[in-house]
Amino acid sequence: MQKVSLRINEHYGDQEIDLTFPDRWDIHRVEIACKEQARLSDEEIRVSLDNSIGASNIEEQARGKTGRIVITCDDLSRPTPAARVFPFIVEQLHNAGISDRQIFVLGSFGCHNPMNLDAFARKLGDSVVGKYDCVNHNPFRNFENLGRTRRGTPVLVNKEFASADLRICISGIKKHKWAGAGGGGKAVLPGVSSIETILYNHSIIEGRRPVNRRFWWIKDNPERQDMQETARIADLNVSVNCVYNQNRELVDLYAGDVDDAWLKAVNACYSAHNSESAKKSDIVVVNAYPQADQDIDWSGAQESLREEGTAVAVHHFVAGSRLLHYRAEQMGAPWKRICGYPDRSWPVKQADRTLVYTDRLSRRQMLGYDERVEWLLDWSKIIKRLEEIHGEEASVAVYPYGKIQFDATKYPLYI
């Protein structure tokens, strides 16, 4: 039997599992461009923070500040290696004469569920949660009204963020279907904004144009431009943008102005995460790592599966696929339940069969998919099923990092 190793359980151990396939099957592993890119050393991180882009660096901006300094981070639904960067940001603050008592951490994740001690520790490290006050943003109260954007979005921003003497946001870059890419102003909107601000950006602005959302659409993307403007209005001092590899390791870092530094990071990530699509295959396996928190990204199978082939997803994540958004539970989710989940999806339209290999069955997750989708806990049973369908010879494409992989020839960067 042939073996293909896949990483699972981001933030919860990042283990590897082996998937076995029959010897006569043709296996193609779709690799990511940054696979061999070296991780940043400590000194390279320091250099990146020192050489701020489009703005003074953290040390220069912090010098003489006597009030509170806020550093934001995203939550465990994002692969951002915030723990790798955080100590060097603090180092710059110390060099400027800032004391630990002035520094606090604010979770920047909009309407996502709040983080507990364990979640903050997994994101930033045990030493950080022991030394600094780590607090959650509340999208329902405690805002500073900073006016409106040019598109009419009310800029209601977390009051602790707005009143800080210095505002620093740590973000990660990856493909994003309606914001184009992660990072930058997204740390403020939706990151630390009110529910009203978030809904206006996510609903009203989006409703004013035809639906043409896609990865890596930056220029003239109204939601993204609104986010960037909101961050400028909120006076985000330093945007720290992480580019990570397939193992969530930091390979590039751009800090500085919310536009200038972020755009450089987007360019770098676009090159790093590029993954040339496999040819049309009988079977396509997509792995939910490194963002299994938000279910499965089927785009690899949508691109590479032949007509009437079999799509297979690997979703191994100890915390399961979460219902992340308060908004979803307030609005869409109850209506779906009342109506008996009428729009359960068939995720890859050309697939004749769809299988999901998971380590934990979740009825809620299963109700999001067509009832014909087969959910299995044992890989040997999946292989047996695939052999019944495809016989002794089959072509297989494997997307090991499906949540961050994309094909640049199909998704051009519009920046």
Secondary structure, DSSP 8 states (H G I E B T S, - for coil): -EEEEEEE-TTTT-EEEEEEE-TTSEEEE---GGGG-----HHHHHHHHHS-BSS--HHHHHTT--S-EEEEE--TTS---HHHHHHHHHHHHHHTT--GGGEEEEE--TTB----HHHHHHHH-HHHHHHSEEEE--TTS-EEEEEE-TT--EEEEEHHHHHSSEEEEEEE--EETTTEESSGGGGTTTTTB-HHHHHIIIIIIGGGS-----TTB-TT-HHHHHHHHHHHHTT--EEEEEEE-TTS-EEEEEEESTTHHHHHHHHHHHHHSB------EEEEEEE-TT-GGG----HHHHHHEEEEEEEEEEE--TT-S---BHHHHHTHHHHHHHTT-TT-B-SSTT-SEEEEEESS--HHHHTTB-TT-EEES-HHHHHHHHHHHHTT--EEEEETTTTT-B-TTTS--B-
